[in-house]
Amino acid sequence: MAAPIAEELAKKQQAISVAEFFEKNRQILGFDSAPRSLITTVKEAVDNSLDACEEAEILPDILLHIERVGKDNVSVIVEDNGPGIVKEQIPKVFAKLLYGSRFHALKQSRGQQGIGISASVLYAQLTSGHPTSVISKIGPDSPAHHYEVMINTSTNDPEILLDEVIDWDRPHGTRVELEMEASYVKGRRQSIYEYLKATAIVNPHARLTLIEPDGNEVIFERATDKLPIPAKEILPHPHGIELGTLMKMLRYTDRQKLAPFLRYSFSKIGLLTAEEICKAAGLDTEMLPSELTRDQTKKLLDAFKKVKIMAPPTDCLSPIGEELIYKGLEKEFNVDFIATTTRSPSVFSGNPFVVEVGIAYGGVLQKDDRIDIMRFANRVPLLYQQGGCASTHAVEGIKWKQYGLNQPGGGMPSGPVVLLVHVASTNVPFTSESKDAIADIPEIRDEVELAIKEVSRKMNRYLNRQVSLKKRREKEVIITKVLPKMAQKLADTLERDLPDINPVVAKVMGNLLVMRNVEHGANGDAAVTIKVKNFGSKLTEFKLHDMLPYEIGDVSPEPKVISMGSDFDYVWAMKVSPEGSKAITYSLSSMSEDEIKRLPQLIVEGLDEELVTGAKAIKGLI
């Protein structure tokens, strides 16, 4: 008699390892094309290096070297100066999927799942047939361990092909080399260069060196020697717990009473709050947690919502900060204006998060193109799936016309703008395992929108000011064309010297007037008077620089003196009220008339050039 069909089908049933699953579904992890496979590999390796360096409080110095191997393959080498990996852990870190130290840690970190670099090792062995080479050293007096590893996809365990001790000139660090089927592309937003550029902006403490396949070397130098404030691990917050998770926690806790379980399993629950939660749930504080039924657990979960519990702590996050975002954008983009903001921490489903935004305008950016959105999560660039990301949706939902940008069709605005959006969280809600886009969580999207609007208002004020300054420039051009002709005609008629028209221009324009008058004495000394008058309607604050190759005497008021070799920069910090004036006097010794004529132009620091007459104006620091 033939066996029942169910028994025949049962014989075919078998478990599969996670490595086998991803072996057949590698596109889920971002290995769906040759260019993207390379970016995914580089991203995972660099993320690991940055995390390791920061945890060890080491300023990251990371080298990325890419070489072409044959027609379709490339070799990827990533080398860092991190703390290294202990010998026993090296095969597991690189050749076992879902193996890592951060999955259960509730704090901000780049990697959490333990899939990234081991998935790259899997892709490399599938497409090239070669093992991955790893060298790691944990200290100057420790040996360097060299492994060659592959993944046994049937068991998801590492296969060690080589294990040896070698000489390595680094005091500590890790070097990983993979060969894979991939392609290196240039000139695209989704390229290795653009990824590293974006990484350098939000990790200004890191030095990144790229050696391209053609031998060209690109260095993204660090903008600060200050490491990020390390994120601290926290307990889960009760507002983010689901029923099944709470049941598991109750079942396996070592606590013998319900109140202590609540206090030591969740953040922001103290003794009084624990008692209040138990009372709201109708449960005894002395109950054995493992004995709670499903209905009792549901009551406990409902009590979390009824009782007022403080928001989770935010020291588990490590935002970049407004100043460093500014420096990062300034370092990588030649623009006219930058504004940044870091929002106050918020919470979604019990997970704390912070949104940071920077906006850069003008300079060499293209005026007619769509704005460039740079998306980041926990300091990691998101290069793909822009259209499916909460950050993009927030941008598209804003009416950009009121901020001075065109928005054809009501979607993405256009203009010479780079918009940086960074979301830092203990649990970034990605839309997929490839971690390319942030899910449309209302709390996150709202915070992103508010942050974008904040920096956009600053940009709009800058643009309005530029329009006003442009009108002033046009007015001044007309005045400076007409007045000299009138002055020349008047001088010719009266047979007098041509008068200085700067006071008239300053008065008509409402500018700050700066004039230097030099009286040459018979003994070769010169008495210098610098007069400053404010024809504007507001108090004007600025610094006046007189850069001279001479030492001055009898000066009043006393300036700050900056020595520059054989030259001196004399600096006066000044405040001049509307229609007010001030004077500076000093003397110069042994001056000829030719030397007096060659005295350099005065410089006003802190004002737009359109607001100053008679001196060179520099808005920023010199």
TORKE-271811 format. One record per residue: x, y, z of N, C-alpha, C in turn. Coordinates in steps of 0.1 Angstrom, whole numbers, plus 5000, padded with zeros to 4 digits. Atoms other than C-alpha are relative to their C-alpha. Layout:
BEGIN
XYZXYZXYZ/...
! end
This chain:
BEGIN
500849885000500050005000500950135000/499249885001501450344990499950095013/500049924988502450575018499150134998/500849885002500050875024500950114995/499349895006501051185005500650095010/499549924989501551375038501349955005/498850054995504251145048501150024990/499049975010506051185015500450155000/499749864999505851565018500850035012/499349984987507051545054501549974998/498650035002510351385042500850114993/499449895007511051695021500250125009/499949884991510751935050501350005007/498749994993514052065064500250155003/499749864996515352375082501150054991/499049935008517452625063500750105009/499349904992520152845078499850144995/500149865004520053225077500950034988/499049985011523153215054499449954987/500650055013521252995029498950094995/501149915005518353225029500550124993/499449885007520453535021500849964988/499350045012522453334997499150004988/500950005011519353304976499250134999/500749875000517953644985500950125003/499049904997521053864985499550144996/500549875003519154154969499350075012/500649944988517354205002501050095008/499049934992520654315017500850114992/499349895008521654554989501049954990/499150065010523554314965499249974988/500950035012521254354935500650064987/499349955012523654524910501550015003/498650004998527354544904500550135008/499649884993527754914915499550005014/500649994986525454884945500749905009/499450104992527154564957501350055006/498749944996530454754959499750105011/500449904990528855044978499649945013/500550064988527154815002501149945008/498950064993530354635010500950115007/499249894994532354955015499350065012/500849944989529555105036500149915013/500050094989529454795059501450005007/498650014994533254785064500350135006/499749874994533555165070499250025012/500849984988530655165094500649925012/499450084990532254885114501350075006/498849944996535555075115499750135008/500449884993533955405126499549965014/500650044987531955235154501149955009/498950054992535055045166500950115006/499149894996537255355167499350095011/500649914991534655565185499849935014/500250074988533955295211501349995008/498750014993537755275218500650145002/499649864998537955665218501350034992/498949985009540355665188499550084988/500449925012540155935161500249914987/499950095011539355725130500950044988/499249985012541855695102499949884991/500450115008540455475075500550014986/499650015014541955365042499149914992/500850085010539855235013500849994987/499250025012541755084984499249904991/500850085009539854954954500849974987/499250045012541554764925499149914991/500750095009540154604894500849874998/499450145002540854224891499349934989/500650065012540154084857498950094994/501049925007537154194837498850055009/501249974992534254184862500250025015/499850004986535854164896500850125005/499249894994537254424920500549945014/499550034986539354384952499850125008/500349894990538254594982500849985012/499250004988540654665010499650125009/500449904990539454855041500949985012/499150014989542054925068499850115009/500349894990541555115100501049995012/499149994988543455215132499249985013/500850034989540755085155500649915010/499550084989541154865186500349864996/499750135004541354545166498949905006/501050114996539354215172500849895006/499350114993540453945196499949874990/499850115009541653625178498849914999/501150095001538753405187498750054993/501249945005536153645175500150034985/499949965014537553725140499249914991/500850085009536053425122498550025001/501449984998532653485138499550134995/500449875004532553855131499850014985/499949985015533353815094499349884993/500550115007531853475086498949935007/501250054994528753425106498950115000/501049905000525553605099499250015013/500849984988523453755127500949985012/499150014988526553765150500550145002/499549874997527354095167499850045014/500049964986527554295199498950115002/500849884999524954565192498549974999/501450035002521654385185499150035012/500849994988520454385221500350135008/499749884993522054715231499250124995/500949895004519655005232500850135001/499349875002521855295221500350024985/499749975014522755475189501349934995/498850055006525155285167499649984985/500250025014525655235130499549864996/500450135002525354865129499349945012/500750064989522954655149499749864998/500650145003521854335131501149895000/499050105002525254165127499949934987/500150065013524554105091501050064990/499349925010526454375072501349944994/498750045006530154275068500049854996/500050145003529453895069499149984987/500850015013526853945041500950034988/499049975010529654105021501049894997/499250125001531853805028499349894992/500850105007529053575016499950044985/500149965014528553784984501349984993/498650015007532353784977500349854997/499750145003532653404980499049944989/500950045011529553354958500450044986/499849945013530653574930501549984995/498650025005534453524930500649865004/499550134995534953194948501250015009/498849974992537753354969499550025015/500349974986537853365007500350145003/499749864996538053695026501249995010/498849994992541353785041499850115011/500149904989541353955076501350005008/498949994991544254085096499650095011/500449924989543754225131501049995011/499049984990545954345159499450085011/500749934989544754455194500950095008/499049924993547954625206501449994995/498650005004551554715200500849875004/499350124995552754415220499349874997/500850125004550154175206500449964986/499750055014550653955175498850044991/501149985010548754025143499649874995/500650135004546453745134499450024986/500549995014545753675097499249874998/500950115003542753465087499550014986/500750015012541253355055498749925003/501350074995537553265060499050004989/501250015008534453165041498849965009/501250044992530853095053499549874995/500750135003529452745054498550035000/501449955001525952845042499049905006/500950104995524452515053499850015015/500149994985525252575090500250155005/499749864996525952955090501250015010/498850004991529352885106501250044991/498849965007532753015096500949884996/499050105004535152795076501350074999/498749934999538752885084501049934991/499150065010541052825054501550035004/498649974996544152995070499950085013/499949944987545053095105501550015003/498649984998548553245110500350135007/499549874994550553505130501050064990/499149935009552253765108500550135006/499549874997554254085111499150114993/500849895005552154405107500450125006/499449884994553454755111499150095008/500949914992550354895126500049965015/500150034986550154925164498749935004/501250074998546554815163499150044989/500949985011543654795138499649874994/500550115008541954575113500150034986/500049995015542354515076499249884994/500850105007539854325055500150024985/499950005014540254235019499149904994/500950085006537554094997500150014984/500149995014537354004960498649964996/501450025003533954024944499650054986/500549955013531954074912499350145003/500649864998531254454912500750094991/499549905009531954774893500150135008/499749874994533455104903499550114990/500549905009531555404889500450145005/499849864996532255774889498950094995/500949905006530256084884498549985003/501450034997527055954900499850035015/500349984985525356044933500249875007/499850134993525355674941501449944995/498650045004529155624939500849995013/499150004988531955544964500450135004/499549874996533255894962498950085007/501149934994529856044970499749955014/500250064987529355794998501050055011/499049964991532655885014499950155003/500249864998532056255009498950035010/501149994991528756225027500449955014/499550054988530356015054500950105007/499049904995533056285059499250125006/500849884995530356555064499549975014/500750024987528556385093500949935010/499050064991531756225107501250094999/498949915003533956535107501349975009/498950044992536256365133500949904993/499350125007537356095108500850054988/499249985013540056105081499849874991/500350115009539055895051500950014988/499250005012541455805023499549904990/500550085011540255664990501149994989/499150025012542655504964499149934990/500950055011540655454932500749904991/499450105008541255184907501150054990/498949945008543255424885501250055007/498949954992545555504913499850145006/500349874994544055844921499749995015/500250004985544155924958499250125004/500849894995541456134975500049995015/500050004986541756235011498950105005/501049924993538756355031500550035014/499349974988540556535059499050035012/500949974989538956555094500050155003/500249864997537556895104500150035015/499949984985537856835142500749895006/499350104992539956645167499149955011/500950034989536956615190499149884996/500850125002535356265192498650035004/501449984996531556245194499849955015/500450054986530056205229499549864999/500550145002529655835233498649985005/501350034996526155705235500049895011/500150104989525155515267498849914998/501050105002523155195267498950035011/501149984990519655225283499149885000/501050104999516854995293498950034991/501249975008513754965271499050085007/501049924994511055215277498649934999/501250085000507655075286499050044989/500949965011505855275259500349944986/499750065012507655085232499949855000/500150144998506954735245498749944994/501250075005504554495227499649885009/500550104990502454225244500949885000/499250125000504553925232501350025006/498649974994507854095242499950015015/500249994986506454175276499849865006/500250144995505253815281501449925000/498750074999508753685272500950055011/499249954989510453925296499549955013/500550054987508153815324500349865002/499850144999508653455316501549965004/498650034998512453465317500850095010/499349924991513253725343500549935012/499550064987515353645374499350065012/500749934989513253885395498949915006/501050094993511053715421498750085003/501249924997508554005425499850104988/500449925011506654215400500550145000/499649864999507554565413501550014997/498649995004511354505412500349964985/499850035015510954345377499850134992/500349875007509354675365501150105002/499049904997512054885382501349984992/498750035005515054705368500049944986/500150055014513754595334499750124990/500449895008512554935321500650135005/499549864996513855295320498950085005/501049894995512155575339498949945009/501050064990510255335363500749995013/499550014987511055395399499149925009/500850074990509655245431498550045000/501449954999506555465433499349984987/500750025013505855445395499749854998/500250145001506155065397498749965008/501250034992503555055425498850064994/501249935007501255295406499649914988/500350085012501455075375499349875004/500650134995500654755395498650035005/501349974995497754935411499050024989/500949975012496355055377499749874993/500250135007496654695364499249915009/500750094991494954545395500949885004/499150114997498054335402500850025013/499250004988499954255434501550034997/498649975002503454405436500949895003/499250114996504654085452499949884991/500250125009503553855424501349954994/498850055007506053625408499750034985/500249965014506453775373499749894990/500250115010506653435355498749945001/501450064998503153345368498950084994/501049925006501353625351499449944988/500750065012498753505326500050104989/500149915011498153655292499250125003/500949894997495253865304500650095010/499449914990497153995334501250084993/499049935007500054085311499450114992/500749905008497654275288499650125009/500449894990496354465319501350085004/498849934996499954555328500550094988/499749925012500554675292499150124999/500949895000497454885294500350115011/499649914989498655035327501150094996/498949925005501755155310499550134994/500649895007499555385290499350095009/500849924991497455505319500950085009/499249934990500255595343501050094993/499149915006502355895335501549965002/498650054999505955775328500850104992/499149905006508756015320500649944986/499450045012510256005285501349935002/498750074998513255785280501250095000/498849925000516755925286500650024986/499549985014518556075256501549995000/498650025001522156005266500449884993/499850115009521755695245500250044986/499849945013522055925215501350084999/498749925002525156095200499850084988/500249925012523956365177501350074995/498849945006526456545154500250145007/500049874995525656895167500150104989/500149895010525057225148501350044995/498749945004528657345148500749904991/499350105008530057015134499349984987/500750005013527356995107500450114992/499649885008528257345097501449984995/498650025005531957255095500149904989/500050105010531256945076499550054986/500549945012529157125050501050104994/499149895005531657415048501249934994/498850075004534557165043499849944986/500250085012532956975014499350084989/500849935010530857244996500550155000/499649855001531857594983498650074998/501349945001528657784991500050145007/500049864995527558135002499350005014/500849994987525258045032499849865005/500350134993524857755057499350035013/500749994987522357715085499849865005/500150144994522057415109499150015012/500850014987519757305137500049855005/500250134993519557015162498850015008/501349994993516056955174500249945014/500050074987515256855210499649864998/500350155002514956475215498549985001/501450045001511556315207500049855002/500250144998510155965211499049954991/501050085007508355715189500049865005/500250144995507055385203501149975010/499150024989509355435233501450014996/498649985005512455495211500450144999/499649865001514255825216500750024987/499349965012515456005185500250154999/499749865002516956335174500150024985/499949965014516556505141501050124999/499149895003519356735127499950034986/500149955014519256945096501050114997/499149895005521757155077499650044986/500349965014521057365046501150094995/498949925007523757505022499450064987/500649935011522857764996501150074992/499249915009524557924965501349944997/498750045004528157914956500049944986/499950075013528957664928498949904998/501150105002525757464933499150054988/500849985012523557434902498650075004/501249924996520657694902498749934995/501350045007518157514879499749855004/500250144997518557154892499149995013/500750034988516456994919501050005012/499149994989517857044954500649865003/499350134997520256774966499749975015/500350054987518956584996501049905005/499050094995521656415017499349945013/500750074989519956155040500949925008/499250084991521556005071499249945011/500650064988520655765099501249955008/498950044991522955725128501450024994/498749965006525755905109500349924987/499750085012525455665079499250064988/500749955012524555795044499049904995/501050095006521455655028499950054985/499849965014522155654990498849954991/501050065008519255444977498650025006/501549994996515355444978499750145006/500449864995515155824983498550025000/501549975001511555834971499249935011/500850074990510455584998500450045014/499549964987512055775027499250115007/500849904993510355975054500650144999/499449875002512956255050499650064987/500449945013512156295013498550045001/501549964999508356295021499850135007/500149884993508856565046500450124991/499649905009510756775020498950044990/501049985010508056724994498750065006/501349944994505256825019500150145004/499949864996506657175025499850094988/500249905011505557475004501250095000/498749945001508957594993500050144995/500049865005507857914976500150105011/499949914989507458085009501550015006/498649994996511158015015501050044989/499249945011512358154982500549904990/499650105010512657834961498849964991/501050055009510757714931499649865003/500450134998508657404934499049954989/500950045011507357294900499349875002/500850124998504557054902499749975015/500350024986504457084940500749885007/499350114994506956804946501450055005/498749964995510756844950500350144995/499649865004511957204950501350004992/498849985008514657334927500850125005/499249894996517557564934501349965004/498650034996521257584944500049975015/500150044986520657394977500449865002/499850134994522057104996499349995013/500850024988519756975023500549885007/499550124992521256745050499049975011/500950044990518856545071500649885007/499450114992520156325100499049965011/500850054989518056105122500849905008/499250084991519755955152499049935010/500950074992517955685172500649875005/499650134995518355375193499549894991/500750105009516155195167499550084988/500449935012516055365133499049904993/501050085007512855225116500249994985/499750015014514255125082498949924993/501150075007511855005055500449864995/499650135004514054705047501349975006/498750044994517154505057501250074994/498949935006519254695033500350145006/499949884992518755005055500350124991/499849895010518355255026499050115002/501049904998515255445037499349995014/500749994987513455555069498549994998/501550015001509855445074499350125004/500849884998507155705074499350005014/500549994987506755715112499650155002/500549874999504556025119500950095009/499249924991506656145148501350044994/498849975006509856125128499850104989/500249915012508456295097499650145005/500449874995506956575118501250085005/498849944995510256645135501050044988/499249975012512156635101499450134994/500649885006509656885087500250135008/499849884992509957125116501450054999/498649965000513757115115500350064986/499849955013513757175077499450144999/500749865000511357475081500950105008/499249914992513657615108501250064993/498849965007516757625087499650084987/500449935012514757735056499650145003/500349874996513458035075501350095000/498849934999517058135081500550034986/499649985014517858085044499250114993/500949905006514858295034500450145005/499649874995516058575056501350054993/498849975008519458555039499750044986/500449965013517858565005499450134999/500749865000515658865013501150115002/499049914998518759035026500950024988/499249995012520658954994499250094990/500849915009517759114974500250145004/499949864996517959424995501450064997/498649965003521759434991500250034986/499949985014521459394954499450134995/500649875003519159694952500950115004/499049904996521659894972501250014991/498850005010524459784948499650084988/500549945013522359894918499950165002/500149854997521660234935501350065001/498749944999525260284944500750014987/499349995013526460204909499550124993/500549885006524160474896500650135006/499549884993525260724922501550024997/498649985003528960654916500350034986/499849965014528560704879499650144998/500549865003526661034881500850105008/499449904991528361204911501550044995/498749955005531961194897500050094988/500149915011530861354865499650145005/500449884994529061624885501150075007/498949944992532061674908501150054990/499049965010534461694878499650134993/500549885006532261954861500150125009/500049894991531962164892501550045003/498649964997535762144899500650084988/499549935012536462254863499550145000/500749875000533962544866500750095010/499449924989535462664899501550005000/498650015001538962574889500649965014/499550054987539462374921500349854998/499750155000540762014929498749925001/501250085000538361734924499749955015/500350044986536561674958499849855001/500350144997536261334975498549985001/501450025000532761214968499549895010/500450114991532760924994499150055011/501049954990531061135021498650014995/501349985007528261214997499349874998/500550135003527860854986499549935012/500450074987527860725022498750065005/501249944994525260975032498749974992/501150045009522960905002499649855003/500250154999523360525007499649965015/500250044986523060535045501149905005/498950094997526460365048500950045011/498949974991529360345072501150064992/498949935007531960595060501349995008/498650014994535660525067501050084992/499149915007538260785059501350015008/498749994994541960795066500750134995/499449885004543661135066501450005006/498650004995547461175068500650144997/499349875001549361495075501549985002/498650025000552961485066500850115006/499349904994555261675089501450034993/498849955006558461865080501249905003/498950094995560661615100499849864994/500250145006559261315080499049925008/501050084992556761205107498650034994/501449985005553061165098499049985011/501150024991549961215119498849954992/501150075007547160985109498850015008/501450004994543461025117499149924991/501050085007540960765108498650045006/501349964996537360895109499049904995/501150095003534360665111498750075003/501449944997530760795107499049914995/501150095004527560595106498950084995/501149935006525060735082498749915000/501150095000522760435088499050035011/501149984990519660405110500149905012/499950104989520960125133501450005006/498750014994523860075157500849904992/499150085008526759935138501249955008/498950064993529259685153500949944990/499050065009532459585135501450015005/498649994996536159545137500750084988/499349925010538459795118501549955001/498650055001541759655106500850104992/499049925007544759865096501349924999/498850095002547459635082501150084994/498949915004550759815081501349935001/498750054998554359725076500950085009/499349914991555259975103499449995014/500549984986554960015141499550145001/500649874998552760305151500250055014/499849944987553060545180498950105004/501049904995550860785201498649964995/501350055006547860565192498950025011/501249984991544360645207498849974991/499850094989542460435214500949894997/499050115002544760135219499349894992/500650115008544159855193500649875006/499450134999544759485195501049984989/498950015010548059415177500349864997/499750145004548559095157501250014991/498749995008552159045145499949894989/500050095011552458885111501450014993/498749985005556158865106500550145001/499549865000557459205095498850104999/501249915001553859335092499249995013/500950004988551259425119498650034996/501449985002547559405120499450075012/500649924989546059685142498549994999/501550035001542459595151499350085011/500949934991539859815168498649954999/501450045000536559675179499150125003/500749874999533959955174498549984999/501549995000530360035180499750154997/500349865004528960345162498550014999/501449985000525460465169499550074987/500549935012523160605141500450155000/499649865001524560945129501250035009/498849984991527460895153501349994993/498750015006531160915146501049985010/498950034991534460805161501350034992/498849975007538060885154501249925007/498850074996541360695157501250084996/498849925004544760875158501249925004/498650064997548360755156501050074992/499049935008551660865143501049894994/499050085007554260715119501350084999/498749935001557960795119500749984987/499150015012560260865090499249954988/500950045011557560845063500250104988/500049925012558060965027498650024995/501349985006555161105007499649884991/500350115008555460804984499549885009/500450114991555160565013498650035006/501349964995552160755026498949974989/500950035010550460724992499749854998/500150145001551060344993499449935012/500650064989549460285026498849914996/501050105004547159975023498650055004/501449974997543360005023499549955013/500650054987541459985056499049894997/501050125001539359675062499050015011/501150014990536059655080499549865000/500450144999535259315093498649995007/501350024994531659205100498950074994/501149945008529659405075500149964986/500050035014528559345040500650124992/499349895008530459545013499150114996/501049905005527259715002499750115011/500349914989527059885037501250095004/498849934996530560035037500550084988/499449925010532060325018501450055005/498749954997535760415018501049905006/499150104995537160085030499549864994/500450145005537159715020499349935011/500850074990534459515038500049854998/500050155000534659145047499049965010/501150044991531558985062500549905011/499550094990533358695079501350035005/498749984995536558655097501150004990/498950005010539858735079501249935007/
! end
